[in-house]
């Protein structure tokens, strides 16, 4: 039974697969270590006999190959078909002249001669595929499988006009895929809208793309006897427009997730893993970015660097029976470029298999196992491919610069930062053990090597650099904060001095930016502020951002910082005092009782009463004890608080207000 199945595989998939098929049998028989998907379900005895049988198997229809070649040479190499226009509701007529053998598509997506007989009439069509309403267009009948359509997709993505002319029209696709002889056909369309299950996307209809599963009935008239057949075709892949016989080959979507491409811009897209690979959907349309096999239960993570990270195989080829995950693939969701070299799956990484989740965030890659195990890696950007090679200088990777080149590169970085005051620049060059950068911090002509690494004396809570050492030249500073990013930034506030910056998310999304100066060979702490420096604007030496101040409820106010001096004369970041600070989030609050307010933040100022209604807290005073509120009816005024109590009423917040905002 097993050898019969082996022979069936060779007949259906071609003799080219014999070597890879035999290797698959050996791999399973050896019980080779690794992370396997789709294991063999037959027994593993007599493998030697099975392999010998596979390798010695010969196609009994050698005569048909010779006949096909003779006919092909005699008749020519072109399919005389005309390409139809854009699918619409009206039928379109396509003439075909296939007096020569058609073309088949092998498992790797390339053309080869079709060695079977073409179908020349309705009787032959029904003998092979059945009768109308019960057609069988399965792999057994057509010889095509998922890898066939993946190959077509790859050619279309590469801009192959021959494939476009053939497979993006239901008539010519039916002729090709169902091996129809000479004749003429026309198609009547029934398009479905493009939808994304589980999501309501307002702009999706603007794309005006037909959805997968859209139908077309091809009425084909055979030239030999004038007989007709009606063939149901469906749009199986909408990004390139592939039509195929209606046989359940539509691109099945395994998972759709909304992904943020940038923490700063807020740009988002939708990522789909599916039958034909990985897709990206955004306002520009739906497109395949990875036209290769992925398991239906693929676990993946998306970084805010526009890259996707997922387990993949470096040995799998379309049509293989085994899929061994041996690398973490890095996929650029914009270009489709991928890296299968930088992150081979190590023994330490394999301890967390099977994977439950992947997180790519803060400069770290975290692999989560089913039993709660976690493996943390740096998001390498000094790797082996263009996706992970890191910063470059004059076309050369920073990691490869010699001493003289590093000095020149560091001087260029200094010059750029000083001539672009207020511009935040990331200097990161990440390895698995540290993050480093080169920049001339003090202008003495010698480049300082800056590095960020884990403190050997501290323990991290969440991320490896929670307890960290920041070095510059021969000087180092040790510090601690939860969820410190694996990134090094630099900025000049005034065009005269370079400041280094680190950022941490905190224990519960409590943003914190730490600043450092380098003076006379010493790295010095320059203070911190409670915001993400990447989201701040910097102008004229002033950092404009938000600062958390819990004034009755959890609130953030618009704040400004600048470099000042402390009591010892050392430069540190300081909050610029303001008379009032505006709240950045104006949430609707329900006033539960009559409420006295004042015309100014002063208990002796004129007062008035606001009746129960909806109001908002707009700003606070310099002491962060007075709040200015505006009510729905236009009334407004100041009131004083003491912790969580309304001072003038002597009541707790919940006796006066409802729907206040509190964040842990």
N, C-alpha and C positions, 0 to 999 in steps of 0.2 A: 504494500500500500504506500509506504514512504517513497520508494523509488518511482512509483507511478506518479505521485505528486511532484517529485523532483522533475520528472520528464515533462509534466504539464507546465511547470514554471518555465522551463527552457523553451518549450514550443510557443508559449504566449509572450515571453519577454525577449526572446532572441538568444542566439548562441553567445553573443558578447557578454552575457551575464554569467556564463559558466564559472569563470574564475572567481568572481566575487561571491557567487552563490556557494561555491565549494568552501571558500574561506569562512563564510558565515556558519556553515555546518561545523567546521573545525572549531571555530570560536566557542560555539555553544557546547560542543563536546568536551572542550578543555575546561569549561566552567570559568572562563577568563574573568578576572576581576574587572570591575568598572561599574558604571551606572547605566544599566541596560533598559531599553524601552522595547516593547513588543517582543517578548521572548518566544522562542520556538515552542510549539505545543506538541510536537511528535516526540517519540522516544529517541534516545541518543545511542542505542546499540547499533552495531554494524555500520558505523559512520564511514569507515574505510571503504566498505563496499559501495555505499551511496556515493561517495566522492568519485570513486573510479567510474561508476556508472554515469555520473554527470559529465565528467571530463571526456568520456568516450562517446557520449551521445551525439548522434548526427541527425540532421534534419532529413527525413525521408523524402522530402519534396524538392530535392536538389534540381530536378528537371524543370520545376516551375520557376526557379530563379533564372535558369538559362533562358527559358521561354520569355520570361518577363523582360530580360535584357534585350533579346532580339526584337520584341515588339516595341520597346522603348526607343531603341536606336532607329527603327523604321518610322516611327510616328512622330518623333521629336520630343522635346523636353518641357514644353510649355503647356499649361492648362489654359485653354482659350475661354476664359470667363471674364465677364465685365463686372466691375465693382459697382454696387448699388450706392445710392445716396444715403443720407442720414435716415435712420429708421423713423417712420412716422406711422400714421394710421392707414395710409393708402397702400395697397399691394404694389410690389415692384417686381418687374420681370427681369430675370437674368438668364442669358443664353450660355450654354456650356457645350463644348465640343471635346469629348473625352474619348476619342477613338484609340488613344494610347492608355497604358496603365496609369492609374492615379498615383499619388504619392502618399506614403505613410509617414507617421512621426514616431521615431524611436523613443525609448525611455529617457534619453538625455536631451530630447528636444530637437534633434537634428533630423533632416530629411533623409529618407532612404526609399528605395523602390518598393512599391507595394507588389508582393509576389503572388497575391491571390487573383481570382477572376473578378473583373468588374461586373456590377449588377446592371443588366441591360434592359430589364422590363419589370413590370409590377409583380409578375409571378415569381421571379427570382428574388425580388425584394422581400416578399411575404414568406417565401420559403426560409430565408435566413433570419428575418426579424419578426415574423409573426404578422398578424392581421391588424388593421386599424383599430385603435382603442386598446390594444393589448400588445403593442410593440415591445420588444426586448432589445434595448440598445446597451446592454451591459458589456463589461470588459470581455466576457467570453465571446460575444458576437462581433464587436468592433475591433478588439485588440488594443483598445486605448484604456489608460488608467490615470490616476491622479498625477503621476509623474509626467505623463504625456502632456497634460494641460499646464503643469508647472513649466515644462520646457517651452510650450507655446508662449506662456506669459513672459518668460525670460527673453525670448526673441522679440516680442512686441515692445518690451521695455527698452531693448537695445536699439529700437527703431528699424527693425527689419520690415521693409515694405512688402516683401513677398508674403510674410505671415499676416501683415495687416490686411492685404487684399483678400487673403483666403479666409481667415478665421473671425473677422469682425463683421461679416455679412452672413446672415443665416442660410442663404442659398448656397453660396460657395463653400461655407463650412460644412453643410450637409453633404455636398458632393464629395468633399475631401474625406470627411470622417466616416461616411457610410459607404464609400467606394462606389459611387454612382457612375454609370457610363454616360455617354453623350446624351444631351437633352437640354431642356430649358426649364427654368423655375421662377416662381414669384413668391413673395412673402407677404403675409398680412400680420401686422404687429398688434400686440396688446400689452402696452407698457405699464409697469408698476412703478410707483414713486420710490425713490431711495429713502430708506428708513434705518434707524439705529435702535435696535431693541433695548428698552430700558432707559432711553434718554429722549427728552423732548428738546430738539435743537432748532431754534427759531430760524436760523439762516440756511437750514438744510435744503429747503425748497428752492432757494435762490440758485443752487448749483445746477438745477434742471438736468439731472442725470437720471436715466432710467435705472430702476433698481434691479438687483440680481433676482432671477426668477421671472423676469418679464418674458412673455411668450411670443412666439412667431410661428405661424403655420405656413410651411413651405409646400406649395403645390408644384410637384415636379413631373414633367412630361418626358418620357423616354423617347429618344429619337428613333430607336429601332422599330417600335411597333405602335407608338402613339399612346401607350398606356400611361396612366397617371397614378401617383401616390401622394397622399397628404402626410407630411412629416412634421411632428411637433418638435420645435427647437426652443431652447431657452437661453437667456443671457446668464451665463454661469459666473462671469467675472466682469464687473462693471467699470473698473478703473481703466482697463484697456479695451473692453467691449468684446469679449470672447463669447461666441455662440457655439452651442454644442447640442447634440440630440438630447431630448428631455429624458434623462436617465438618472436623475438624482446627483449630478455632478456639480450642482451649484456650490459656490464658495460658502461653506458653512463657517460661521463665525463662532469661535470657541469662547472668546472673552473680549469685552470692550471696556476700556477704562479711560477716564478723562485725565489728561496729564498736563501739568504746568511745565512749560519749557523754560521759564525764567522767573526767578523770585522777584526781580525788579520790574520787568515789563508787564507781568501778569498774562503773557501770551500762553494760550492753551490749545491743545488739540486732543483728538481722540485716537487711541491706539487700539488696534484689533489684532488678535492672533486668530488665525483661521486656517482652513483647509489648504490654501495655496501660499501661506506664508504670513508675514507681518505687514499690516497696513497702517497708514496714517490718514486721518480725516481732519481737514481744517477748511477754512473759508475758500481756499484755492481748489479744493476738490478732494476726491478719494484717490490715493495712490499706494501702490505696493512698494515697500522699501526693502523687503527681504523676501524674494521669491523662491524660498526654499522650504523644505519640510520642517515643521515644528510639531512636537507632540501636542495633543489636544489639552493636556493638563500642564502645559508649559508654565513655569513660575518665572516671573520677570520683575524687574524694577526699573523705573525711569528716573534719571537724574535731571536736575534743572539746567544741565549743560546740553540738553537736547539729545542725549544718548540713552540707549536702552541696554540693559544688562540681563543676560539670560544664559542658562546652561546650553551648550551646543556640542556637536560632534565634529571633529576634524577629519574623520575617516569615512563618514557616511556619504554615499552617492545615491542619486535618485534610483530607486528600485531595490536598494539593499533591504535585507530582511531584519537587520539589527541596527540599532541606533544607540551608540555608546557615548554618553555625555562625558567629555574629557576636558572641557574648557569653558570658561565663562566668556561668552561672546560680547563684544562691545559693538553696538550698532548705532551709527549716526542716522537719526530719524529724518534728517533733511536730505542728505546725499545718498543714503543707502550703503555707504561704505561700511565695512565691518572688519573687526580685528579679532582673530582667533589665535593670537600668539601670546598676548600679554598675561593672561590669567589662566594658565593650565590648572586643572583641578588637582590639588595636592592631597596627600593623605589626611592632612589636618582639615582641609575643606570638606572632604568626603565624609567626615564624621557627623556632619549635620544633615546628611541625606537620609530620607527624602526631604526635599526642601518644602517649606510651607510658605515662605515669603522672601523677597529680596528687596532691600532698601538701598538706594543710592542717593545719599544726602550728606551735606556738610563736608564733602571731600572724602567720605568713607563709603565702602561697600559692605553691607551687612547681610550675611546669609543666615536665615532663621530655619532651624530644623523642626520637625514635627514634635519632638519631645522637649522643646524649649531651648535646645542648644543654639548658640550663636557663634558665628565665625566672622571676625571683623578684618577688613583689608583696607588699605589706602587706595583711593581712586588714582592709580598710577598715571602720571602724565610725563614720565620719562621712559616710556615703554619702547616697543620695537616697531610700531607702525605709525602712520601719520595721525591716527586717532589718539595715540598715547605718547607721542614723541615730545610733547611739552613745548616750552618757549624756544624760539630760534633766533639767531643773530646772523645776518648776512647769509641766510640759507643753511646755517649750521646749527645743530641742536646745542643748547646751552650745556648739556651734560658732556659734550665732546670738545668744548673749548679748552685750549691750553692756557697757561698762566698769563701770557701777554694778551691773548684774545679776551680773557675774562676781565682784565683791567680796562680794555677798550669798551667792552660791553657794559661794564659797570659805570664807566664815565658817560656813555650814551644814555643809560637809564637815568642817571642823575640829571643830565642836561634836559631830558624830556620832562621829568617831574617838575623841575624848577621853572621851565618855560611853559608849563601847563598847570599853573596853580589851581587847586580845587578839583583836579581830576584824579579819581581813585584808580590805581593801577594794581592788578594782581600780578605778583612776582613768582607765584608758586611753581616749583619743579618737584613733583611728588615721587617718592620711592616708597617701598613697603616699610622702611624704617624711619624716614624723616621727610620733611619738606624743606627745600633750601632755595636760596635766591642769591644773586650777585648784584650789588649796587654800591657805588661810592657814596657812602652816607655823609661823610664830613668834608668832601672836596679836597682831600690831600693827594689825589691822583692814584691812590691804591684802593682797589675794590674790596669791600668787606663781604665776607660770606655770611649770610644770614640763614639761620636754620631753626626749624620748629620740630621738636620731638617730644616723646613721652618722658616724664621725669622718672628716673630709676628709683627714686625714693618715695614716689606717690602712687596711689591706686586710683584708677578711674572708676566712675560710677556708671556712666553711659557710653562715652566715647573714649578712644585711646589717649587723647590729648587733654582730658579733663585736668590732669596734673601734668603741666608742660614745662619745658625749658626752651626759652627763646634766646638764641645766641646771635651775636653780631661781632665779628672779629674774634678777639680773645675774651670778650666780656659776655656774661650770661645772666639772665633773670629767670627765677623759678616762680611760677604762679599757679593758681587753681581756679577753675570755674567749670560748671557743668556744661557739657556739650560744646566744647571749643571746636570750631571748624578747622579742618585741615587746609587752611589757606593763609597766605601771607599777602597783605596789601601794603601799599605805600602811597603817600600823598604829601604834597607840599601845600600848606595852608596859605603861606605868604610869598612863595616864590624864592625864599631864602634858605629854608630848612626842610629836610625830609623827615616825615613822621612815619613810623611803622604802625600797622593796625592789625589786631586780631579780633575775631568776633565769636561770641558764644550764644547759644539759644537759651541757656539757663535750664533750671529744673522743670519748668512748665511754661515754655515759650516766654521766658523773661529775657528779652534782648539786652546784650551788653557788649559794648565796644571798648577794647583796651588799647591805649596808645603808648608808644615808646619812642624815646629820643636817643640819639647817639652823639655824644659830645666828649671830645678829648679821649677817645678810645674806650669810653664807658657807656654801656647800655643803661638807660634810666627809664623808670616808669613815669609816664606823663599823665596818669589818671585814667578815668573811664567815664562813659556816659551811657544812659539806658536807652539805646537805640541801635539799630542796624546801620552802620556807616554807609553801606551800599545804597540805602534808600534815602540818605540825606543829600541835600544840596550844599555845596561849599562855595561861598563867594566872599571875596575881600577878607579872607582870614576867619570867616564866621561859618560854623557848621549849623545848618538849619535842619531840625528834625522834630521828634516828639519825645516827651519825657513822661514817665508814669507818675501820676500823683493821685492817690486815692482820697478824693475830697467828697466824703459821704458815700459815694459809690466808686467803683473802679473806673478811673479816667486817665486819658492821655492828653497832655496839653502841648501846644506848639511851643518849642523851646529853641534856644540858640546857645552855642558854646564857642569859646575861643581859648587860645592859650594865654594864661595869666601866670602869676607867680605866687607861690605859697609863702608861708612865714619864713622859710629858710632861704628864699630867693630862687628856688628851683621852678622851672617852667612846668605848669600842669594845666590840664583842661579845666575850665570853670564855666558854670552856668551864667549867662548874661542876665542880670536882673531886669525885670520888666514890671510895670505898674499892674498889669493884668496879663493873665495867660488864657488864651482861647482853648476850649476843649475841641479835640479833633473828631470825636464821635458824639453826635447829637441824637440821643435816643429818646423815644417818647416815654414819658413818666406820668403816672396817674396821681393827681393830687386828691387826697381823701377827705380833706376838711378845709375850712376857711383858714387862710394862711397869710400872716403879715409879712410884707417886704418893705425895704427902704430904698430911697432914691440914690444912696451912696453906701459904700461898705463902712457904715458908721452907725452905731446904735442910736445916736442922737439925730440922725438924718430923718427927713420927712418919711412917713410910713403910709402904706395903704394896704387894703385887704384884697387877696385874690381868692375867688370862690373855687370850689372843686371842679377840676377839668384836666385836660391834658396839657403838660408843659414840658419844656426842655431846659437843661442846664447848659448855659452858653459859655461862661468863663468864670475864672476865679481871680482873687486878688493876689498881691505879692506874698501875703502870709499863708495862703492856701487854707484859709478858714472862712472866707466869705464866698458865696456862690451867687452869680447873677442868673436868674431864671426868666424865661419868656413863656407866657401862657398862650393857649390857642386863641383867646379873644383879644390878643394884642397887649394885654397888661403885662408888666414886668417889674423887676426890682431885685434888690440884694437881700440875702438872709445869711445868718451866721450859724456855723456848725461847730460842734465839739466832738470829734471822733465820729460816732454813728448817731449822734443826738442833735436834734434841731434846738439850738441854744435858747432862742426867745420863748419857745413853747415849752421847753423842758421835756420834750417827748422823744422817744426813740424813732428812728427813721421809718419803721414799718407802721407806726401809728399815723404818719403824715403822708407817706408816699408808697406807691406800689409800682412794680416793674422797674425797680432800680437794677443796675447792671453790676454784678459781682463776678470777678474772675479769680480762680484759685491762683 
